[in-house]
């Protein structure tokens, strides 16, 4: 071709600019206002009022930016990239070393039983620290156990410190159930996450996750368990969470890991027994 073809944008804008919609922050204001409206349902009506005002302002500002005519600005048009040119007449094939495979990460994982063992050990360590708090504080060894069940069985636990500190079979069984299930779930979670951080697993399991959980727990405990929120000792709570994380992380990280099946053929992973699925070298191994 003697002359290079021009795009329609270049023909309509010979000055080198292109018209685009003008940037606006009103959609973000509207979204933030709606968030405050729903947040006020769980906190205070004043927050909902502020959110409604912000949402109304965002909606009005957004409509004014597009109606009756959409606001637009002109920006400089970037030059087109050069056309790819090659002198090769045939495709060059990539030489791959024989026997090499695609990397699947993580290569090794912990079995499910490793997470269960870590959860049991961490839950036991947390229970010991909580019971120690009950003894040191003078409220009794059953005090932290009954506090855990107070959010679900408030009528059976009691309201005074003496009532909460005495042994009660119903709250004790319920607290053991909650604590056991939670410890097992977190232990299995540790078993799934720790292979991703093989160098310093205790930093994640013993400190990062417990401190993050304490921050989240502090934000919603007042809605779930008001009795525990009014009587909890946050220093001992943090210590118990760190004890769980460190013990569970140590137990899980010391278990023997197994190789993943992600790199195996689908037929092998599906359990199909047929000849020709493995090479001679794999069969010899």
C-alpha positions as CSV (number, residue, x, y, z in Angstrom):
1,X,0.0,0.0,0.0
2,X,1.3,3.4,-0.9
3,X,-0.4,5.3,2.0
4,X,-1.0,4.0,5.5
5,X,-4.7,3.7,6.3
6,X,-6.1,6.0,9.1
7,X,-8.6,5.1,11.7
8,X,-11.9,6.9,12.0
9,X,-10.8,8.6,15.2
10,X,-7.8,10.0,13.4
11,X,-9.9,11.3,10.6
12,X,-12.4,13.0,13.0
13,X,-9.8,14.4,15.3
14,X,-6.8,15.5,13.2
15,X,-5.5,17.6,16.2
16,X,-4.4,14.4,18.0
17,X,-7.0,14.3,20.8
18,X,-9.9,12.0,21.5
19,X,-13.1,12.7,23.4
20,X,-13.8,10.5,26.5
21,X,-16.3,10.6,29.4
22,X,-15.2,13.0,32.1
23,X,-14.1,11.4,35.3
24,X,-16.4,11.8,38.3
25,X,-16.4,10.7,41.9
26,X,-20.2,10.8,42.4
27,X,-20.7,7.0,42.0
28,X,-18.3,6.4,44.9
29,X,-20.2,9.0,47.0
30,X,-23.5,7.2,46.2
31,X,-22.0,3.8,47.1
32,X,-20.5,5.1,50.4
33,X,-23.8,6.7,51.3
34,X,-25.7,3.5,50.8
35,X,-23.1,1.6,52.9
36,X,-23.7,4.1,55.7
37,X,-27.5,3.7,55.4
38,X,-27.2,-0.1,56.0
39,X,-24.5,0.3,58.6
40,X,-26.8,2.5,60.6
41,X,-29.3,-0.3,60.9
42,X,-26.8,-2.1,63.2
43,X,-25.3,0.9,64.9
44,X,-27.2,4.3,65.1
45,X,-29.9,6.1,63.2
46,X,-27.7,9.1,62.9
47,X,-25.3,7.1,60.7
48,X,-28.2,6.2,58.4
49,X,-29.3,9.8,58.1
50,X,-25.7,10.9,57.1
51,X,-25.6,8.0,54.6
52,X,-28.9,9.0,53.1
53,X,-27.8,12.6,52.6
54,X,-24.5,11.4,51.0
55,X,-26.4,8.9,48.8
56,X,-28.8,11.6,47.7
57,X,-26.0,14.0,46.9
58,X,-24.1,11.3,45.0
59,X,-27.2,10.4,42.9
60,X,-27.9,14.0,42.0
61,X,-24.3,14.7,41.1
62,X,-24.1,11.5,39.0
63,X,-27.3,12.4,37.1
64,X,-26.1,15.9,36.5
65,X,-22.8,14.5,35.0
66,X,-24.7,12.5,32.4
67,X,-28.0,14.4,31.8
68,X,-29.1,16.1,29.6
69,X,-25.7,15.7,28.0
70,X,-22.8,13.5,29.1
71,X,-19.8,15.5,30.3
72,X,-16.7,14.8,28.3
73,X,-13.0,15.8,28.1
74,X,-10.4,15.6,25.4
75,X,-7.2,13.7,26.1
76,X,-4.1,13.3,24.0
77,X,-4.2,10.2,21.7
78,X,-1.4,7.8,22.2
79,X,0.4,6.7,19.0
80,X,-0.4,3.3,17.6
81,X,2.2,0.6,18.3
82,X,4.4,-0.4,15.4
83,X,3.3,-3.3,13.3
84,X,5.0,-6.6,14.1
85,X,7.3,-7.7,11.3
86,X,9.3,-10.9,11.0
87,X,11.7,-12.3,8.5
88,X,11.1,-15.9,9.5
89,X,9.3,-18.1,7.0
90,X,8.4,-20.9,9.5
91,X,7.4,-21.4,13.1
92,X,10.4,-22.1,15.5
93,X,9.5,-24.7,18.0
94,X,10.5,-24.4,21.7
95,X,13.0,-27.1,22.7
96,X,11.8,-28.6,26.0
97,X,14.0,-30.8,28.1
98,X,12.6,-34.3,28.0
99,X,11.0,-35.4,31.3
100,X,10.4,-31.8,32.5
101,X,6.9,-31.0,33.9
102,X,4.9,-28.0,34.7
103,X,5.3,-26.8,38.3
104,X,2.3,-27.3,40.6
105,X,2.5,-25.3,43.9
106,X,2.4,-26.3,46.6
107,X,4.2,-29.5,45.7
108,X,3.5,-31.0,49.1
109,X,0.6,-30.5,51.5
110,X,-0.3,-31.7,55.0
111,X,-2.8,-34.5,55.3
112,X,-6.2,-33.8,57.0
113,X,-5.1,-35.7,60.2
114,X,-2.3,-33.1,60.6
115,X,-4.8,-30.3,60.9
116,X,-7.0,-32.3,63.2
117,X,-4.0,-33.0,65.5
118,X,-2.9,-29.4,65.5
119,X,-6.5,-28.2,66.3
120,X,-6.8,-30.6,69.2
121,X,-3.4,-29.6,70.6
122,X,-4.0,-25.9,70.2
123,X,-7.5,-26.1,71.7
124,X,-6.1,-27.9,74.7
125,X,-3.4,-25.2,75.1
126,X,-6.0,-22.5,74.9
127,X,-8.2,-24.2,77.5
128,X,-5.3,-24.5,79.9
129,X,-4.5,-20.8,79.5
130,X,-8.2,-19.8,80.0
131,X,-8.5,-22.0,83.1
132,X,-5.3,-20.5,84.5
133,X,-6.9,-17.0,84.0
134,X,-9.9,-18.2,86.0
135,X,-7.7,-19.3,88.9
136,X,-5.4,-16.2,88.9
137,X,-8.3,-13.8,88.7
138,X,-10.1,-15.5,91.6
139,X,-13.3,-16.1,89.6
140,X,-12.8,-19.9,89.5
141,X,-11.7,-22.4,86.8
142,X,-15.2,-22.6,85.4
143,X,-15.6,-18.9,84.9
144,X,-14.1,-18.6,81.3
145,X,-16.0,-21.8,80.2
146,X,-19.3,-20.4,81.3
147,X,-18.5,-17.0,79.7
148,X,-18.1,-18.8,76.3
149,X,-21.5,-20.3,76.6
150,X,-23.2,-17.2,78.0
151,X,-24.0,-15.8,74.6
152,X,-26.1,-18.8,73.7
153,X,-27.4,-19.9,77.1
154,X,-27.7,-16.7,79.1
155,X,-30.6,-17.9,81.3
156,X,-28.7,-20.9,82.5
157,X,-25.3,-19.3,83.1
158,X,-26.4,-16.5,85.4
159,X,-25.6,-12.8,85.6
160,X,-23.4,-12.4,88.7
161,X,-19.7,-13.4,88.9
162,X,-20.4,-16.0,91.5
163,X,-23.1,-17.7,89.3
164,X,-20.8,-17.6,86.3
165,X,-17.9,-19.1,88.3
166,X,-19.7,-22.2,89.5
167,X,-19.8,-25.5,87.6
168,X,-22.8,-26.0,85.4
169,X,-23.2,-29.1,83.3
170,X,-25.2,-27.6,80.5
171,X,-23.0,-24.6,79.7
172,X,-19.9,-26.8,80.2
173,X,-21.0,-29.3,77.6
174,X,-22.1,-26.5,75.2
175,X,-18.8,-24.6,75.6
176,X,-16.8,-27.8,75.0
177,X,-18.7,-28.4,71.8
178,X,-18.2,-24.8,70.5
179,X,-14.5,-24.8,71.5
180,X,-13.8,-28.2,70.1
181,X,-15.5,-27.5,66.7
182,X,-13.8,-24.2,66.4
183,X,-10.3,-25.6,67.2
184,X,-10.7,-28.4,64.7
185,X,-11.8,-26.0,61.9
186,X,-8.9,-23.7,62.6
187,X,-6.5,-26.6,62.8
188,X,-7.6,-27.9,59.3
189,X,-7.2,-24.3,58.1
190,X,-3.7,-24.3,59.3
191,X,-3.0,-27.6,57.6
192,X,-4.1,-26.0,54.3
193,X,-2.3,-22.7,54.7
194,X,1.0,-23.6,56.2
195,X,2.4,-25.3,53.1
196,X,2.1,-22.0,51.3
197,X,4.5,-20.4,53.8
198,X,7.1,-23.1,54.3
199,X,9.9,-20.9,55.6
200,X,8.3,-19.4,58.7
201,X,5.0,-21.1,59.4
202,X,5.0,-20.1,63.0
203,X,4.9,-16.4,62.1
204,X,1.7,-17.0,60.2
205,X,0.1,-19.6,62.6
206,X,1.4,-18.3,65.9
207,X,1.1,-14.5,65.5
208,X,-0.4,-13.2,62.3
209,X,-3.7,-15.3,62.3
210,X,-4.3,-15.0,66.1
211,X,-3.8,-11.2,66.1
212,X,-6.1,-10.9,63.1
213,X,-8.7,-13.0,64.8
214,X,-8.5,-10.9,67.9
215,X,-9.2,-7.8,65.9
216,X,-12.2,-9.3,64.2
217,X,-13.5,-10.8,67.4
218,X,-13.3,-7.4,69.1
219,X,-15.4,-5.8,66.4
220,X,-18.4,-8.2,66.6
221,X,-18.3,-9.8,70.0
222,X,-20.7,-7.1,71.5
223,X,-23.4,-8.3,69.1
224,X,-23.0,-12.0,69.6
225,X,-22.1,-12.4,73.2
226,X,-22.8,-9.2,75.3
227,X,-22.0,-11.0,78.6
228,X,-18.6,-12.1,77.4
229,X,-17.9,-8.6,75.9
230,X,-18.6,-7.0,79.3
231,X,-16.4,-9.4,81.3
232,X,-13.6,-10.4,79.0
233,X,-10.0,-9.7,79.9
234,X,-8.5,-8.8,76.6
235,X,-4.9,-9.4,77.7
236,X,-5.5,-13.0,78.7
237,X,-7.7,-13.5,75.6
238,X,-4.7,-12.4,73.3
239,X,-2.4,-14.7,75.3
240,X,-4.8,-17.7,74.9
241,X,-5.1,-17.0,71.1
242,X,-1.3,-16.8,70.7
243,X,-1.0,-20.0,72.7
244,X,-3.4,-21.8,70.4
245,X,-1.6,-20.5,67.3
246,X,1.9,-21.4,68.4
247,X,1.0,-24.9,69.6
248,X,-1.2,-25.7,66.6
249,X,1.4,-24.3,64.2
250,X,4.2,-26.4,65.8
251,X,2.1,-29.6,65.7
252,X,1.0,-29.1,62.1
253,X,4.4,-28.0,60.8
254,X,6.1,-31.1,62.3
255,X,3.8,-33.6,60.6
256,X,4.9,-35.4,57.5
257,X,3.8,-33.8,54.3
258,X,2.4,-35.7,51.2
259,X,2.8,-34.9,47.5
260,X,-0.1,-33.4,45.7
261,X,-1.9,-35.1,42.8
262,X,-2.4,-31.9,40.8
263,X,0.3,-32.8,38.3
264,X,-1.0,-36.3,37.7
265,X,-3.1,-37.1,34.6
266,X,-6.9,-36.9,35.1
267,X,-7.3,-40.6,34.5
268,X,-4.9,-41.3,37.4
269,X,-6.6,-38.8,39.7
270,X,-10.0,-40.3,38.8
271,X,-8.8,-43.8,39.7
272,X,-9.1,-45.3,36.2
273,X,-7.0,-48.4,35.8
274,X,-5.8,-48.8,32.3
275,X,-2.5,-49.5,30.5
276,X,-0.5,-46.8,29.0
277,X,-1.2,-44.2,31.7
278,X,2.4,-44.2,32.9
279,X,5.7,-44.2,31.1
280,X,8.3,-46.8,31.6
281,X,10.4,-44.6,33.8
282,X,7.4,-43.9,36.1
283,X,6.6,-47.6,36.4
284,X,10.2,-48.3,37.3
285,X,10.1,-45.6,40.0
